[in-house]
Amino acid sequence: MPSSFQRATNSISFFGNSGFDLIVSIPLSERVINTIMLFIFCLFIIEDFMQAVYV
């Protein structure tokens, strides 16, 4: 029981650390561009949804 629990926490911490390292390693400009693209994409979806609702 303790060994499996320890393995689970170790795997979770490993994935968390690797994800954090991945986020840090990505340049800030690339993250900003991805965020802007995602925001524009969401705006297009919201606009289409509003047109479908009001028509």
MDTraj code that builds the backbone (N, CA, C; nanometers):
import mdtraj as md
import numpy as np

residues = "MET PRO SER SER PHE GLN ARG ALA THR ASN SER ILE SER PHE PHE GLY ASN SER GLY PHE ASP LEU ILE VAL SER ILE PRO LEU SER GLU ARG VAL ILE ASN THR ILE MET LEU PHE ILE PHE CYS LEU PHE ILE ILE GLU ASP PHE MET GLN ALA VAL TYR VAL".split()
xyz = np.array([
    [0.0819, -0.1214, 0.0000],
    [0.0000, 0.0000, 0.0000],
    [0.0860, 0.1273, 0.0000],
    [0.1805, 0.1420, 0.0943],
    [0.2617, 0.2647, 0.0920],
    [0.3472, 0.2751, -0.0342],
    [0.3961, 0.1598, -0.0859],
    [0.4841, 0.1660, -0.2023],
    [0.4073, 0.2161, -0.3249],
    [0.2845, 0.1663, -0.3464],
    [0.2067, 0.2104, -0.4622],
    [0.1705, 0.3582, -0.4484],
    [0.1357, 0.3984, -0.3259],
    [0.1041, 0.5399, -0.3031],
    [0.2266, 0.6274, -0.3309],
    [0.3432, 0.5795, -0.2873],
    [0.4660, 0.6556, -0.3098],
    [0.4965, 0.6648, -0.4593],
    [0.4737, 0.5543, -0.5308],
    [0.4962, 0.5578, -0.6760],
    [0.4023, 0.6582, -0.7420],
    [0.2757, 0.6613, -0.6982],
    [0.1792, 0.7539, -0.7574],
    [0.2230, 0.8982, -0.7340],
    [0.2615, 0.9299, -0.6103],
    [0.3032, 1.0673, -0.5815],
    [0.4305, 1.1020, -0.6580],
    [0.5207, 1.0060, -0.6728],
    [0.6435, 1.0322, -0.7481],
    [0.6116, 1.0610, -0.8948],
    [0.5207, 0.9835, -0.9538],
    [0.4863, 1.0059, -1.0943],
    [0.4169, 1.1403, -1.1111],
    [0.3288, 1.1752, -1.0149],
    [0.2586, 1.3038, -1.0236],
    [0.3587, 1.4187, -1.0143],
    [0.4513, 1.4093, -0.9187],
    [0.5494, 1.5170, -0.9028],
    [0.6403, 1.5239, -1.0258],
    [0.6724, 1.4092, -1.0849],
    [0.7566, 1.4086, -1.2043],
    [0.6850, 1.4794, -1.3193],
    [0.5568, 1.4452, -1.3401],
    [0.4822, 1.5095, -1.4486],
    [0.4675, 1.6586, -1.4218],
    [0.4430, 1.6948, -1.2954],
    [0.4292, 1.8363, -1.2624],
    [0.5579, 1.9128, -1.2895],
    [0.6719, 1.8548, -1.2487],
    [0.7997, 1.9229, -1.2697],
    [0.8321, 1.9328, -1.4186],
    [0.8072, 1.8267, -1.4946],
    [0.8376, 1.8306, -1.6373],
    [0.7474, 1.9319, -1.7075],
    [0.6199, 1.9387, -1.6680],
    [0.5296, 2.0362, -1.7271],
    [0.5739, 2.1780, -1.6954],
    [0.6154, 2.1995, -1.5697],
    [0.6629, 2.3329, -1.5303],
    [0.7885, 2.3698, -1.6083],
    [0.8818, 2.2741, -1.6225],
    [1.0039, 2.2999, -1.6997],
    [0.9692, 2.3297, -1.8456],
    [0.8701, 2.2590, -1.8992],
    [0.8299, 2.2820, -2.0375],
    [0.7746, 2.4231, -2.0539],
    [0.6910, 2.4661, -1.9586],
    [0.6337, 2.6006, -1.9657],
    [0.7437, 2.7060, -1.9561],
    [0.8401, 2.6824, -1.8662],
    [0.9480, 2.7802, -1.8477],
    [1.0389, 2.7843, -1.9703],
    [1.0620, 2.6680, -2.0327],
    [1.1553, 2.6629, -2.1450],
    [1.0978, 2.7300, -2.2696],
    [0.9644, 2.7351, -2.2815],
    [0.9036, 2.8019, -2.3977],
    [0.9268, 2.9527, -2.3855],
    [0.9725, 3.0173, -2.4909],
    [0.9955, 3.1620, -2.4840],
    [0.8666, 3.2385, -2.4558],
    [0.8821, 3.3531, -2.3920],
    [0.7654, 3.4332, -2.3541],
    [0.6893, 3.4802, -2.4782],
    [0.7611, 3.5206, -2.5840],
    [0.6950, 3.5722, -2.7037],
    [0.6069, 3.4653, -2.7667],
    [0.6560, 3.3404, -2.7674],
    [0.5769, 3.2326, -2.8267],
    [0.4499, 3.2090, -2.7460],
    [0.4608, 3.2166, -2.6129],
    [0.3420, 3.1987, -2.5294],
    [0.2432, 3.3123, -2.5522],
    [0.2949, 3.4344, -2.5683],
    [0.2063, 3.5487, -2.5919],
    [0.1337, 3.5317, -2.7247],
    [0.2061, 3.4891, -2.8286],
    [0.1448, 3.4694, -2.9605],
    [0.0380, 3.3606, -2.9530],
    [0.0680, 3.2501, -2.8833],
    [-0.0305, 3.1429, -2.8704],
    [-0.1534, 3.1913, -2.7955],
    [-0.1336, 3.2728, -2.6918],
    [-0.2467, 3.3244, -2.6148],
    [-0.3325, 3.4157, -2.7009],
    [-0.2692, 3.5018, -2.7806],
    [-0.3446, 3.5935, -2.8672],
    [-0.4223, 3.5143, -2.9719],
    [-0.3585, 3.4123, -3.0309],
    [-0.4272, 3.3310, -3.1313],
    [-0.5465, 3.2599, -3.0691],
    [-0.5286, 3.2061, -2.9487],
    [-0.6380, 3.1380, -2.8803],
    [-0.7508, 3.2357, -2.8500],
    [-0.7170, 3.3586, -2.8105],
    [-0.8171, 3.4606, -2.7798],
    [-0.8962, 3.4974, -2.9047],
    [-0.8265, 3.5158, -3.0177],
    [-0.8944, 3.5487, -3.1437],
    [-0.9845, 3.4330, -3.1863],
    [-0.9349, 3.3092, -3.1694],
    [-1.0136, 3.1915, -3.2046],
    [-1.1419, 3.1869, -3.1224],
    [-1.1305, 3.2153, -2.9924],
    [-1.2490, 3.2163, -2.9055],
    [-1.3438, 3.3279, -2.9470],
    [-1.2905, 3.4424, -2.9875],
    [-1.3759, 3.5526, -3.0313],
    [-1.4557, 3.5121, -3.1547],
    [-1.3913, 3.4443, -3.2499],
    [-1.4620, 3.3990, -3.3692],
    [-1.5737, 3.3021, -3.3321],
    [-1.5460, 3.2102, -3.2400],
    [-1.6480, 3.1132, -3.1983],
    [-1.7644, 3.1850, -3.1316],
    [-1.7338, 3.2827, -3.0443],
    [-1.8401, 3.3560, -2.9743],
    [-1.9222, 3.4358, -3.0753],
    [-1.8555, 3.4959, -3.1739],
    [-1.9268, 3.5757, -3.2737],
    [-2.0210, 3.4877, -3.3557],
    [-1.9726, 3.3708, -3.3997],
    [-2.0582, 3.2786, -3.4741],
    [-2.1754, 3.2334, -3.3886],
    [-2.1502, 3.2065, -3.2611],
    [-2.2566, 3.1624, -3.1712],
    [-2.3602, 3.2730, -3.1539],
    [-2.3173, 3.3978, -3.1408],
    [-2.4101, 3.5091, -3.1242],
    [-2.4935, 3.5287, -3.2508],
    [-2.4306, 3.5164, -3.3674],
    [-2.5057, 3.5301, -3.4923],
    [-2.6093, 3.4193, -3.5037],
    [-2.5741, 3.2978, -3.4644],
    [-2.6681, 3.1864, -3.4711],
    [-2.7832, 3.2085, -3.3740],
    [-2.7554, 3.2694, -3.2594],
    [-2.8613, 3.2914, -3.1605],
    [-2.9554, 3.4014, -3.2071],
    [-2.9014, 3.5110, -3.2595],
    [-2.9847, 3.6256, -3.2937],
    [-3.0560, 3.6081, -3.4268],
    [-3.0114, 3.5157, -3.5117],
    [-3.0785, 3.4930, -3.6408],
    [-3.1889, 3.3914, -3.6233],
])
top = md.Topology()
chain = top.add_chain()
for i, resn in enumerate(residues, 1):
    res = top.add_residue(resn, chain, resSeq=i)
    for name in ("N", "CA", "C"):
        top.add_atom(name, md.element.get_by_symbol(name[0]), res)
traj = md.Trajectory(xyz[None], top)
